[in-house]
Amino acid sequence: MKQPSKARPWLTPLAPLYRLGLALEELQLRTGLKPVRRLRWPVVSIGNLSTGGAGKTPLTIALAQALVRRGLRVDVLSRGYGRRSALPLPVEPRGTAEEFGDEPLLIAREAGVPVYVADERYQAGLLAENSEQLPGGLHLLDDGFQHRQLHRDVDILLLNRQDWKDSLLPAGNLREPIRAAHRAGVIAIPSEDGELEAELKTSGWQGSIWRVRRRMEVPAVDGPVAAFCGIARPEQFFDGLESGGLRIAARIPFPDHHRYTARDMDRLVSAARTAGAAAFVTTEKDRVRLGELAAGFSELIPLKTAGLRIEIEDEGPTVDSLADQVRLMQRPHRGS
């Protein structure tokens, strides 16, 4: 699936300032000025190096479900980006994106495991452990690769060809240099990219490599559609719909994590009618953020959702190995 570049070469002179900020943060972590705290239960982080679009949320859902099937007690810790409250909270699946954030709400609904949100994921973990009051749990840390003030036992890093060739913010899309990938314990790459695996090994990578497949569940629509989304890489979504056989008559991108309004609804309906669309199609995250506004779509131009799924190649032995690793890590002591 094509992933458009968002390179901003005119901002290259600012990259050294961003790199300096990263170096200062690294120094604070190493000297203890920013303490790294441990939770009582093991932590498995799922993250990436770039600004969105990697598939962290669907991988978190898939991995949570796979670990539960192996008898582990799993919860998810998330920042809850875009929510209005700053308090650590358990996510109520019937709640709203304004309360909990779109990604935690989607995970809670799809994965069927407890989800906790807090700006500091350590606080979310404490809330989880105090709420559940049982031994033997496991925290999955959603979008946690850069959240280094919480100790993690395993770091799973999603990496693709675009990241491998990209540059640092603000000129490129990388939140950290590509060499930061060596902090991970597992690197998950697109299953079709054998060359990336070879290049990783050539660069000195000696850890585990997972191969994952992205699969978009495209709804059936008889006629052209008006597609809209508020995600980091909208063209990735639009291209996926076309690859799935839909004909897009109107493409309406919004900013990442956009909070929809009645005015947006008017714009969407106007664009769909002008284009002669038979239906709207959006992402699961956008459907969550629409909330009660979703009821405003008419039967004449209904709203349909395209889901993104992540499948792990050789899931059985791959997840079995992680589950065995987690069981050996489970610690009886409390975090500090």
N, C-alpha and C positions, 0 to 999 in steps of 0.2 A: 504494500500500500504506500503510495507516495506521501512523503512528509515534507512539506514546504519549508524552506529555510527562512529563518527570521533574523539573518545576520544584519548587523547595523555597523558596517565598517567605519562610519564617520564618528562612532563613539569609542574607537580603539584607544585614543589617548587617555581615556578615563579608566581603562582596564587596570593599569598599575595601582590606582587608588583602591579599586575593588580587591585586588590581590593583597594589598597592604592590610586591608580590613580582615581578610581571611588569616593572614599571618599573625595579626594581633590576637584574634580569637584563639588560634592554635596555641599561642604562648600562654594565654590565660588558662586554657585547659590543662596544659602541661605543668604549670606552676601552681595550680589549685586556686587561682583567683576566681575561676569559674569551676566550682566543685562538681564532680561527677558522682551522682547518687545512685544507690542500688536499691531495687525493690526486692521483696522476699521471694517472689516467683521469678522464674527465668523470663527473659525478654527476647523476642525474635523481631527484628526490625525489617521492614520492607520499604525501600526507598529508591531514589534515583539521583542523577547528577544534574538533570536539566529542569527547566521551569515548566513542568506539567506535560501531560500527554503520553506518559510512559506505560500506563496500565496498572498503577500501584493499587488502586481501589479494587478492580476485578481480581487481581492476584491475591490481595488480602482476603477477599471473600472466598475464593477457591481454596486457599490454604487453610483458612479457618474451618471450612466444611470438611476438608480432607483430614485434618488433625482430630476433629471431633469424631469422625468415623473410626479413628484409631483409639478412641477411649480417653482422649485428653480433654481436660476442662480448659476452655479457651475463652479469653475475652480480647477486645480490641481497644487500644488507647489511641486517641486522636486529638488533634488540636481543635477541631471544629471551626475551621476558617469561615469567617463571615457571620458567625452567630453574634447575637446582641449581648448576651451575658458573658461575664468574665469568670463566673463561678465554675468550679469542677462539678460536673453533672453526669448522672447516668442517662443514656439516650433512651427516650421513649419512642418506639417505632412508629407510633401514630402521631408523633409530634410534627414540628415544622422545621424547615431549614433555618428560619430566623432564631429558633431556640437552640438548635444543635449543630447546624452546618449541613450542607448537602451530602458530603461524603460519609460522615458518621451515620447519618440517617439512612442512606442507601445501604451501608454495610449492615446496620441493625436489622433492616427489613429483609435483606437478601441472605445474609450469612446465618441468621438465627442464633447469634451468640450475643452476650452482653457487650455493650460498647459504652465507653466512658470518655468524656471530653474535658480538656483543661488546656489553658495556654502552656503550662508546664506539664508535660506528660507524666512526670513523677507524681504530681498531685492527682492526676487521673488514676495512676496505678495504686496509690494509697487508698483512694476512694473504692476502687475495685476490690482490693484485698480486705478492706474493712467491711465492705458490703457483703461479700460472699462468705467470709469467715470459714473457709475450708482449705485444707492443704492440697498441694499438688496441682496448682493452677499454672497457666501459661498466658503471658501477655503477648499479643501481636501489636507491634508499634507501627501504625500507619504513617507513611511519609516521614520516616524517622532517621534517614541517613545523616542529615545535618543537625539533628537534635541530640547533640553529643553529651549534654549534661545529664542524660539518663543512661546508665550502664546498660548495654545490651550484650547478650550472650552469643547471638548469631546476627550478622548483618547480611540481608539479601538485597543485592543491588540490581535493579533493572537497567540494562545497558543496550543501546542499539547503535546502528551504523551512524546515524545522525549525531548522536552524542560523541562517538569516537572521533569524529572529524570536526566537532564544533569547537568554539572558543568561549572564554569566560565572559560573563556579564560585565558591562552592559553591551559590549559589541556583539557577543554571541548569546547563547542561552544556558551556558553551564553555570551552576551555582558554585561549583568547585572545579579545580583542574582535573583532567582525566586521570592523573596519577593517584588521586584520592580513592579510586576504585580499589586500590590494594588494601584499603582498610576493611573491605568486605570479607566475609567468609564464603559467600556464594555469589556468583554473578549469573543472572538470568538473561539470556539473549534470545532474539527471535530464532525460531527453529529452522528457518530457511537460510540463515546466514552462517554457513560453515566457515566462510573466510574470516569472519569476526572472531570466531573461536580460535582459529589458527593465529591470528594477529595478537590475541590476548596472551596466548602461550608464548609467542615470540617475545612479547614485552616483559615476560618474567612471571606471569600469573601462574600460580601453582595450586590455587584453591579449586573448589567445586564449580562446575559450570552446569547450569540448568538450561534446557531448551524449552521455550514456551511459545505457544501459538495463540495469536489474537483471533477471535472469531466474533464477527458482528452478526447478531440475530436481527435480520432485516424483515420488517413486517410486509405482508402482501398488500399491495395497493393497486387497484385497477384504474390507472391513469397517472398523470403527472402529480408531483408532490411539491409542497413548500417546506423546505428543510430549514430548521433554525437551531442554534445552540449557543451556549455561553461557556466555551471551554478553551483551553490554552491553544489547541491546534484544530480550529474548525474545519480546515480543508481535509484533514485526516478523516473526519466524520463524513463530510460530503462525498469524498472519494469512496469511502466504504459503502455508502448507500448505493452509489452508481455501480460499484463492483457487485453488489447484491442484486442488481437488476432493476433498481428504481430509476425513473426518469425525473430529474430535478428541474422544476420550472422556475423556482425561486430559491435563492440561498440567502439566508438572513443570519449573519454572525453577530453575536453580542460579546461584550468583554467577558473574560474568564470569571466564573462565579457570579455572574450578573444576577441581580435581584429584580425580578420581573414586576412590572406595574400595569395598571389598566391602560395606560398610554401605549405600552409595548403591545398589548393585545390588539389595540386598534391598528397599529402599524402592521402586525402580522396578518390580520384579517384582510386589510387593504391589499397587501402584497399577494396574498393567496388568490384573492378574487381577480386581481389584475392578471395574474399568471394563469388563471384557469385551473388551479390545483384541485385535485380530488381529495386531498388529505394533507394534514401537517405531519411531519415526522421530526422527533427530537430525541435527545439522549435521555437515559435514565436519570442522570444527575439534574438535567434541566427540568424533567418532569417533577422531580422532588421539589425543586426551587419554585416551580409555578404554584404549588400549594393549591389553595382554593380557586385560583384563577383558571386552573385546568377545566373546571366545570363550565367555563364560559365558551368553550369550543362547541360549535353547533354540529348537529348530525349531518348537515350538508357538507361541511369540511371538518371531519373528525380529527382528533389528535391521536397519533400512534407513536409508539416508542420503539427505538432500536437499542437493543442491549449489547454490551460488550462483555465477552467472556474470555478468560485466560485459561488455557489448558496446559498442564505441565506434561511434557513428554516423559514416558516411563514413570508415570505418577506413583505407581505402587512402590517400587524400590526407593525412589527418590524421597517420597514423604515418609516412608518407613524409617529410612536412615535419619531424617530430621527428628522424627518422633522419638527414636531410641536415644538420640543425642540429648533431647530435651529431658527425658526421664532421668538421665544421669546427672543433669545439671540442677534438678530441683533441690532447693536449699531449705533447710529448716529454720535458718536465722531470719530475723526481720531486717528490712532495709533501714538505713540510717538517714 
